[in-house]
Amino acid sequence: MRMKIVYVMFVVLSSLSFACNMSASIYLPAVQKTNYGYRGVIANANVQVRPGSGHVFVDTFPLTEIDTQASARLARDVAFKLLGMDPNKYDVFYTIRSDSPIIGGPSAGGALTVATISALKCLNVSRDVIMTGTINPDGSIGPVGGIFEKAGAAASHGAKLFLLPKGQSVVTVEKTEKEKIPFGIQIITKPMTIDVKKYAKDNWNMTVLEVSNVNQALKYMTGYEIEEKKSKKIDDTKVKYVMKSVAKNMLSIAKEKLDETSSEISSSKLSLDYISQLKSMYQDAESEYKNATKFYNSGDYYTSASISFGVWIKCSYISNIIKYSDKEALRKKINSVDDEIRSVYSTINQTKNEINSPEDIEVITLSEERISDAENYVDKAWKDFYNDNYIGACYNIAYAEERARTARIWLNLTNYFNEKSMTFNFSSLKPIAEKRIDDAKASILYAKAIMGSVGNADELLDRAENEYDDGRYASALMNAIMAKATADAFMETNGLQDKNKVSEFKIEAENSIADAESNGYVPLVAINYYDYANNLNDIQSKLLYYKYADELASIEEDLTGQHVQKEVVIRKVSEAQKSSSPLPLYVVASLFIGFVAGRLTNKNVKKK
């Protein structure tokens, strides 16, 4: 009899396990353009997740604009990142339906992210809560338009709670009025400020709340939240050991170049005006050298090396102006640097066959990116040369020459991390670079739709695409990652020097690096960029390098094909003080069945 009971319980409770089909539905507020202005409408969205290979499918009707598709793709990326899951193991399907033609845009991003998380974790989304807001790569919710119209649509649809982006509960709308004039009536439009929170409560009996990130929205829409991330400790011992010798070498070269440049200035026959300008530039280089020495002594080796590189460029620039006043001499100089770049490329290709570890792949990738940068500046030097821009050519060829030198220095770091030989075909980076380029394009498209500006992300993407076309997949991968990071940083900060974001970006970088290290990998470039960010004073540059570090730490996953599983806890809001993660219904059912079956089995054993 007991076994029959267990069997029935198993059938009933097992059927519950299939209730979690990795799907979720959500309402999306939107706006529709009419002959009388804009009005709010409600669309229905369904998200389904299936085992797959990382594809995102968007099915909308009526058709919406391309930024809605970019928004859905970003929603997928953010959801998987927040949960620490590998998006390449799943396909995500977004189906959006509306009874009316709606204006496309990224304002559905926040809601789609909540729905994606809910589908992945089998959470029920409340139908009484509707939200609007764009989604940023870090999970923050960005501003949208049509707040008042969307709130009205939510209220008409029976929503008890409407969520909107932080700082947007007070809006200005255009109010149309009729005004009598001597020969008739004219229609005039006046701006009117509305407190949406108060208006919604007084007129629709609907509560309006502001949310600043997906986690807050998830809490109100599902009753669950993702546990706040804590900073993880980074082990930079190996990187410090390697970079100490690099920084020492670069400081030594900087001192030699300063001494040589001082001599050249003293013996120069240029005009007094030129000499005065060159001396001022030299003094700047001397000051930077002292700064580089200070950072070296404090153990900030990558920062020291970066500043030394700046000293090299200034000294070479001064030297070029003094030495190459003759156009033919300058032509020979550019050709000699061009030859050196080809020589470094040859060495890189040879070294690709001698790698010992995944870290070597990253070192070679960085060397290839550096030499590609040098080649880019040679091209600029030739353009200046043929346009008779003597000063510009002297600077650009100085940069190219010193950048090529750093490529050789980085190349010498192979075999520092491991002594086991391994085989790696760099052509295998082709599909990885292609995917990263596509990711960067999507991020840039989305960022432009929201902000219109993405810094130098376009330039980095162009370089990535050119390198990809030339078969330099390693440097294409590096520049694509940095292009995406640049666009993401602009979105997450609205292009502003946001001090409040510094600690968030820093923790993200620390955690990404620590996660890579937990997999037995040393993310060399990410750690160096993280250290460099720590020493920067300019907020925007600081944020950017933290973002570079965050994104580049994941390059190990590209190189090894192994996803780093992160520990993410989702818990009931009412149990926020507890550390345990809530279990989906089917897991609870399975545990319960196991417990009952075990108890009954034990009793039967005792009877025997």
N, C-alpha and C positions, 0 to 999 in steps of 0.2 A: 504493500500500500504506500509506504513511504517513498519507494522508488518511483511509483506512478506520480506522486505529488511532485517529486523532483523533476520528472520528465515534463509534466505540464508547466511547471515554473520555467523550465529551460526553454520550452517552445514559446511561451508568452513573453518572457523577458528577452529572449534572443530576437524576437520580432522587433523589440524596442531598439535593439542595437542598429537596425537598419533605418531607424528614424533619422539618424544622422547621415544624410546623403551628401554632405559637403555642399550645401546650397543655402542661399539666404535671399530674401526679398526685402526691398526697401522703397520708400517713396522719395521722389526727387522733386523739389519745387523748382519751377522754371518760369520764364516770362514769355509771353506771346505778344507780337506786335499786331495791333488792330488799327482801324481807321480813327479810333478815338484815343490812341496812345497805347500804353503797355498794360497788360493785365497778367496776373499770376495764374499759373496752371500747375497741375500735379502730373508727373510722369511716374510710371512704374519701372523699377529696375530689378532684375534678377541676376544673381551671381551664382555660377556653378563652377566647382573645382573638380577636375578629374586628373588621375595620374597621366603624365604626358612628358613633354620635352621642353617646357618653358614658353609655350605660345600664349598669346593673348588675342582673343577673338571678341570683336565688338559688333553687335547687331542692333541697329537703331531704326525706328520708324515712328514718325516721319524722320527722314535723314537729318542728321545734325552736322555741325562743322567738324573739321579735322582736330581742333583742340579738345573736343570731347573724347576722341579716341586717345589722344595723348594723355588726357586726364585719367582715363581708365587704366592705361598702361602704368602710369605712375602710381595709381591706387594699388595696383597689384604689387609693385615693387616695394612700396612702403609697408604694406600689410605683411609681406613675407619677411622684410627686414626687421620689423618690430617683434615678430614672433620667432626670429632666428631660424627660419625654415629656408630650404633651398628651392627657389622658384623654378629651377631647371628640371625639377622632377614632376611638375604639374602643368596642366593647361587650364587657363581660366577663361570662362565664357561670360561676357556681359551682354545682357539683353535689355534694351530700354524701349519702352512703348509709351506713347502719348496719344490722346484723342485729338490733340490740336498741334499744328506746326509750332515748334518752339525754337527760340534763339539758342544756337549752340554756344558753348563756352565751357570753361573749366570749373564752374561753380558746383558741379556734382562730385568733384574729387573727394571731398571729405566724407560724404555719405557712402560713396562706393568703397572707400577704404574700410569703413566700419563694416559694411556688408561683406567684404572679402575676409576680414578677420573673423566675422561671425560664421561664415561658411567653413573656414579652415578649422575653427574650434567648436563647431556645432552649437552656437549660441543663438537664442531666439531674439530677433529684433522686434522691439515694441512698435506696434502700428500706430500708437498714440503720439509718437515722437517723430518729428520731421526736422531735418537740418539742411542748411546751405553753407557753403564755404569751399574754397579751393584747398587742395592738399599740396603741401611742400614736401620735399624729399626727406626732411627730418621728422615728419609727422605733425608739423605745426599746421594750423588752419589759417588760410589767407583770406583777404577781403574779396567781396563780390558786389555786384550791382543788383538793383531791383529788390532790395531787402523788404520794403513795405509791401510791394505786390506779392512777393513770395510768402510773406507772413500771412497775408490775407487769404491766399490760396490754401495754405496749411490749415488755417482756422476753418475755412469752408469745407475742408476735407475731414474735419472732426479731430484734428490734432489737439492734444492737451498741453503739449510742450513743443516750442519751436526753438531750435538752436541756431545761433548765427555767430559769425566771427567776432573775436574780441574787438571792442571799440566801434562796433557798427550798430549799436542799438538806438542811436540818435541819427536820423537821416534827414536829408532835404529832398522834398519831392516838388514837382511842378503842379500847381493847382490852377485849373482852368475856370474862369469866371466870365459871366456876361456883364457888360457895362453899357449903360445907356449913353448915347451921344446925341447931339442935336438932330442928326439925320438918320437915326437908327440905333442899332446895337452892335457893339464890337466885342469880339472874344479876346480876352487877355489872359496871359499866363503869369502867375506869380509864384516865386519860390516859397515853400512852407516847411518849417522844421518840425519833425515829428519824433517824439520819444516812443519808439516802437513797443518797448516794455509796457509803458503805461497805457498806450492806446490799445494794445492787444488785450490787456487785462480788463480795461473798462468796457470795451466794445465787443470782444469775442470770448471773454472768459478763458483766454489762453495765456499760459506763462511763457515768457521769452527769456532765455538765458544766453549769455555769451560763453563761448568756448575757445580756448587758444590752441588746443591740440587734439589729436585723434583719441587719445586715451580718455580725455574728459568726455568727448562725444560718445565713446564706447560705453562709458559708465552710465550715462543717462539713457542710452538706447538699448542696452542689454542687461544692465545690472552687474556687469563685470568690468574689471580694469586690469591692465598689464602692470605688473610690479615695476616701480621706478628703478631705472638703471643706477647701479653704483659703480664708482670708478674702480677699475681693476689695475693691479700693479704691473708695470712694464719691467722686463729684464733687458736692460740695454748694455750689459757687460761686454758681450762680444762685439757689438757695434762700436762701443767706446774704444775698445782695444784696436780695432781696425782703423777707426777714424783718427786716432791719435797720431799714427804714423803718417796718414794722409795730410792732416793739418800741419804737422811739423814740416813736411816736405814742401807744402805750398807756402808756408811762412818763409822758409828759407829762400825759395824762388822769388817771393815778393821782395825780400831784402836785397837780393842780388839785382833785381830789376830797378829798384829804387836807386841803388848806388850807380848803376850804369846810366840811368836817366838823368841823374844829377850832373854827371860828367858831360853828357851830351848837351844839356841846357847851358852849362858853363862855356862850352866851346862853340856854341851855335852862333851863326852869323845872321840870324833872322833879325827883323826889325825889333826895336825896343818894345813896341806895342805887343808884338807876338810873344816875345820873351816874357813880358809881364804876365800875359794870360797863361803861358805854359808853367810859369813858376807858381801861380795861384793853383793850377790844377795839380801840380806836384805836391804842394802843401796839403791839399785834400787827400792825396794818396798816402802821404806820410801819416796823417791823422788816422786814416783808415787802417794803416798797418799797426799802429799802436792799439787800436781797438781790437784788431784781429789777435794780437798778442795777449791782450787782456782776456778775451774769451778762451783762448787756448789754455792759459794758466788756470782758468776756472773750470776747465774740463768740458767746455762747450765746443767740441772739436769741429762739428759740421758748420756751425756759425762762423768759427774762425776761418775755416777753409773757404766759405762763401765770400767773406769779406776780403780774404787774400786774392781771390779771383777778381774782385773789383779793382784791387790795386794793380794786378797784372794788366788789366784792360787800360787803365789810365796811363800807366807807364808806356805801354806799347803804342798807345794813341799819340802820346807826346813824341815818342821816338820816331814814329812814322811821319809826323808833320816835319820834324827836323831833317830826316834822312831822304824823304821822297818828294822833294819839291819838283823834280824832273818827272814828267809824265811817263816816260819810258821806264824809269826806275820803279815807279809805282805799279806799272803794268807787270813788271817782272816779280814784284812783291806779291801781287794778287795771284799770279800763276804759281808761285812757290807755295803759297798757302793752299791753293787748290790741289797741288801735288801731294802735300802732306795729308790732306783730308782723304784722298784716294788711298794713301798708304795706310792710314788708320782703319779705313773700311776693310782693307785687305787683311789686316791683323785681326779685326773683329771676326771676320768670316772664318779665319783659321782657328781662332780661339773657340768658336762654337763647337768644334769637334773635340775639345779637350776639357769639357766641363766635368765637375765632380759632384755637384749638388744643385738643388733647386735655387739656392742663393746665388750660384754662379749664373744661372739663367737671368736672374734679376740684375746682376752686375752688368752682364752683356747687354741686356735690354736698355739699361741706363746709359751705357757707353754709346750704343747705337743712337739713342735719342739725342745725346750731346753732340755727336758728330753730324747728325742730321741738322741740328740747330746751327752748327758751324757752317755747313753747306748753304743754309738759308742766308746767312750773313755774307758769304762770298758772293752770292747772287746779288745781294743789295749793293755790295762794293762795286761789282761790275756795272750795275745800273748807274751808280754815282759817277763812276769813271767815264762812261760814255756820255754822261750829261754834264761833264766838266765840273762836277761837284767834288772838288779836291778834298775838302775837309771831311765830308760825309764818307768818301771812299777810305780815307785814312782811319776813321773810327770803325767802320764796319769790318775792315780787314783785320784790325787789331782785335776786335771781338771774336771773329772767326778763328784767328790763329790761337788765341788763348782758350777758346772753347774746345778746339781740337786737342790741345794739350791736356785739358781735364778729361777728355774721352780716353786718352792713353792711361792716365792715372787711375781712372775707375777700372779700366780693363786689367790693370795689374792686381786687382783685388780678387780675381778668381782663385779658387783653391784655398781661400782663407778659412772657410767654414766647415769643410768636410774633406776627408781624404778618400772617400769611396768613389770609384768611377761610376758614371751613369751615362746612359745614352739618351739624348734628347734631340729630336728633329725640329728645328725652328720653323719649318714649314707648317708644323702642326698648330702654330699660333695663328694661321690664316683665318680659320673660322672664328677663333676667339676674338681676334682683332676686329673682324667684320661685325660681330655681335656688339662689341664695345662701341664701335663707331655708330651703329644703329641706336644704341642706348643714348649716346651723346647727342645724336640728332633729335631724338624724342625729347630729351631734357631741354635742349636749346629752343626747340619749337614751343614747348610748353612755357618756358621762361619768357620768351618773347611775347607770347599771347597775354601773359600776366603783366610783365614789366616793360617790355619793349627794348630792354638793354641787357646784355649778358657779358659785359666786360670783353676780355679777349678770348672768350670761348669759341667764337667763330673762327678766329685765326688758328687756334689749336686744333679745331676740327679739320680745317683745310689742310693743315700739315699732316694730320693723321691719315686723311684720305689720299694725299699725294704719296706718303710713305707706303701706304697699302698698295697703291697702284705700281710702285717701284719694287714691290716684293720685300720691303723692310717691315715685316709684320711685328717685330719686337718694338721698334720705336713707334709704329702706328698704334699699337696697344697702349703704350705709355701716354701718348698725346691724347688718345681718345678718352682715357680715364681722367686725365687732367681737364679736358674740355667739359666733360660731364660734371666734374667736381666744381668747376668755375661757375657753370650755369646754376647748379644746385645751390651754391653759396649765395649767389645773387638772389635767388628766389627766397631762400630761408631768412635773409636779412633785409629783403626789399631794397638791396643795393646800398644800404646805410651802414655806417660804422656803429653797429649795435653792440654795446658793451655787455648787455645782458646775455647775448648769445655766446660770448667767449667761453664761459665755463661749460655750456652745453656742447659746443664743438670740441672742446678739449676732452671731455669725458667720452664722447663718441670715438675720438681718435685713439684714446687710451684703451678703450674696450676692444676696438677692432684689432689693434696691435697685439693686445694680450690674448685675444682669441686665436690669432695666427700663431703666436708662440706656443699656445697650448697644443697645437698640432705638430710641434717639433720644428717649426720653421722660424727663421730670423728675418723679419721684414725690414731689410736694411734701409731702403729709401724712405719707407713710412716713418721709421724711428728718427731718421735724420731730419725729415721735414717737421716732425713733431717737436724735436729739440729746437729747430730753427724758429718755429712759431712761438715757442716759449720766450725767445729773446727779441722778438719784434715789438716795436712800440706802436706802429700804425695798426689800428684796429682792423681795418679791412684786410690788410696783408696777413695779419695774425689769423683771422678767421679763414682766409683762403688756404693757408698752409696747414691748418688743422684739418680742413676738409680734404686737402690733397693726401694728408697722412691717413685719414679715415678710409678714403677710397683705395689708395695704393696698398694698404694692408691686405686688401682682398685679392691682390694680384696673385697671391700664392694659390688661391682656389682655381684661378685660370691656368696656372702653370702645372699644378698637380692633378687638377680635376677632382679634388677632395673638398667638399663643403664643410666648413667649420660649424658644427652644431652648437648654438649658444643656449645657455640656460635661461629660459623665459618662463615666468610664473604669471598665470592669469587667475585672478581670485574674485570672489564675490565682494561687492562693495561693502556689504554689511559685515564682512569678515576681514576688513582691510588690515586689521592688526595681526591677523594670523599669517603664517608663512606657507601654509599648505595651499596647493593649487586645486581648484575645483575640478572634479572629474565629470566628463560627459556622462549622460544617462546610460549609454550602453556599457561603459566601463563599470559604473556602479552596479549595473545589473549582473555583469559577469562576475564581479567580486562577490555579490550576494549569493549567486548560484553556487559559487565555489565554497562559500562558507557553509551554506545549508547542506550541500552534498557531503562536505567533509564531516559535519556533525553527525549526519545520519549514518555515514559509513563507519565512523568510530563506534557508534552505538551497536551496529550490526556485528562489528568485530568483537566487541565485549560480550555480546550475547553468545557468540560461537565459543 
